[in-house]
Amino acid sequence: IDYMSRGIHQFGYTPMEFYQGKLKFRDMIHPDDLQGVLDAWADASEKKKETDSMEYRIVTESRKVCTVSNYVRFTYDDYGTTVGMDLVMSEVTSEKEEQKEIRYLRDALEQSHSVAIDLRFAGETFEMQYISDNAVQFGIDVEDVRISRKRLEDYIYSEDRQRMKEVIQKIREGDDADVNQQCRVLGEDGIIRWVIFYLHVKHIETDLYDLELLIHDVSQEKQRVERLLRNQKELE
């Protein structure tokens, strides 16, 4: 090692340990990732790549495992032999954990009866940012909605559509950022479902905001209430 920046202190090591040969760079790499990293570097060098990047785990001096993103620049001599490697290593543990948490939450959402949708409005126009795959349980063609071949409002039952537009317009103009409303959804399968919309508006700047929706199927609950009301009426 010709040079090691003082940033290595964040992992509990010192540059001097590497200069004096007490540690080699490979000693930091997690044993389960070491061979993969060496193979990747050897492959990049053999193909005479100028740069390469990868993620792998390292073990800190306190034996904590961290994930790092590594950017590598290879140096070659006039004969094409690799004579050096410059590495820039950045810790991405928190980002990886956040991605893992997001994947977990999305997986949990996909298995639930709730659908998540995120719309970005710019003035009167909007763009679909995200719709969870399990929207198909409401008879929604997810791919058509994603590519704007169909609009979300097309699935709102015609008798409820105007009311929902007014609700959205009201929260766009007002101070109340969170609203929940019940309405009916007519799916591609021809089934009418009662759903509850939880709406949250997140203002970004003037005329630019995100509308976040969580839609939950309450058809069975609605049917149960209607049965109770019918039974009560018959009893009276």
N, C-alpha and C positions, 0 to 999 in steps of 0.2 A: 504494500500500500504506500503510494507516494504522498497522498494527502487525505486527511479525514477531518471534516469540519467539526466545530464544537457542538453542532446540533446533535451529535451522537449521545450527548449527555442526557437527552430526554429518555433514552433507553437504558440509562444506568451505566454506560460505558464511557471510557475516556479515549481520546485519540492516541495517547501515549501507549495504551495497552496494545494497540495495533502496530504502532511504529516499532515497539520493542519486541514484537513477535509473540507476546503472551496470548494474543487472540488473532485468529484469521477471520476474514469477513464471513466465510462459510459457517463459522461457529455460531453466528447469530441466527442463521436461517433455521426454521423449524425442521426437525429431522424428516417429517413426512413430506415436506415441500422441497427439500434440498435437491434430490435427484432431478425433479422436474425443472427446477431453476437452472441447474447445470446443463441439462439437455437442451433447454430453450436457448441458453447463451451459446452453446456449441453449435446449434443449428443456425442461429442468426449469424455467427461468425463464419461458418462454412459457406453460407449463402452470400457472404460479403455485404451484409446489411450495414447501413451507416448508423441506424438507430433501431431501438426496440423498446417495448414497454410491457410490463406484466405486473400482476399482483401476487403476493405470497405472504406467508406468515413469518415473523421473526420472534425470537425469545429474548426478552429483556434480561438484564442482570439479576432482577428480582424474580425471574422465572415466569413473568407475565407474558401471555401470547398476544401479539399485536399484528394487525394486517397492514402491510405497506404497499404503496404503489411505487414502482421502480422504473425510472426512465434511464435507458442506457445508450451511450454513444461509443461506437467502436472506432479504434484507431488502427490503421494498417500501414505497413511499410511499402516500399516500392515493389516488393515481390508478392504483395497480397497477404502477408502473414500478419495475424492479429498481434499487435504489440502493446495494446492498452485498452482499458475500458473506463469511461467516466460515468459515474452513476449519481443520479439525484433520487433520493428516497424520501417519500412523504408518508406519514402515518394516515391511514384512512379507516381506522378501526371503528370510529363512531359512525362514519358514513355507511360502512358495511352493516353495522348493527341496526341502523335506521332502515336500510333497505330490507334487512331480514324481518324487522318488525312490520314494515309496510306489506311485505309478502304474506306474513302471517295474518295480518288484519284482513287483507284482500281475500285470502283463502277462507278465513272464517266468514267473511261477508258472502262469498260465493255459495257457501253451504247454508246460509240463512234464508229467511223469507224477505229480506230487505234488499233493495236495489239502491246503489249509489250513483249519482249523476252530478257532473260538474260542468256548468255552462259559463263561458266568458262572453259578456256583453260589451260591445263597443258602440255606444249610441243605441240605435234600434236594431242593429244586427248582432248575431251571436254565433259563437263557434263551440261545437261540442268538444270539451276537453277530456272528459272521461265518462264512460258508462260501464258498469260492471256486467260481466258476461251473463250473470244469472237473471238479467232482465227478461230473458226468454220465458221465464216462468209466468210473466204477465202477458205473454203472447206478443212481445215486442221483438221485431226483427233488428237485432243489435247491429249487424253489419250495415243495414240500410240507414240506421240512425247515425252511425259513425261517419259515413261518407255523405251525410246530408241528403240522401235520396228520400228519406222520410224525416219528418219533424216529430219531436216528442209530443207536441200538442195534437198531432194527428191521432194519437192513441187515447186522448182524453175524450170521454163520452160527450157527444155533441151538446147535450143539455147542460153539461157542467163546464164546457170549454170557455165560455165568455166570463163566467164567474172566476175561474182560475186566472184568466188574463188580467182581470181587475185586481185580484189579490196580488199578483206579481207586480203590477204597475204601482199598487199602493205601497208595497214595501220598498220598491225602487225609489219612490219619492219621499217616503217617510223616514223617521228615525228608528223605527222598530226593525231590527235586523233579523229577527227570528220569528217565524210564523208556522203554524201547522194547520192544514186544511184537509178535509176528506172530499174525495170525488170518486167518480167511476172511470175505469179504464176499459176500453174495448180492444181486445187483442186480435191478432191475425187469425186466431183460432175461433173467433166469433163469440168468445166468452166475455161477459161483463163482470168485472171484479171491482169490489170496493177497496180503495187504498187510502192511506193517510200520507200526505206529503209533509215532510218536515223541511222547511225552506230556510236557508241562511244566506244573507247577502253580505258579501265582503267587498267593500269599496276599495279600489286601488287608486284611482284618480278620477278627475271629472269625466263623466260619461264612460268610464271603464270600471267594470266590477265583475266579480264572480258570483254566480248563483249556485249554491251547493244544495242538492236535494237528496234526502234519504226517504225512499218510498217503501212503505210496509203494507203487505196485504192484510186487510182486516175483514175480508169477506166472511169468514167463518164466524167471527165475533159479531158482525152485522147480522148474519142469519140467526145467531143465537138470541140476540136482542129482539129481533122481529118475532121469533117463536115465543119468547117470553111475553111480549106485548099481545100476541094473538091469544095465548093461553089466558092471560089476565082478562082480556076482553070477553072471551068465552065464559070465564068464571063469573064475571060480573053479570 
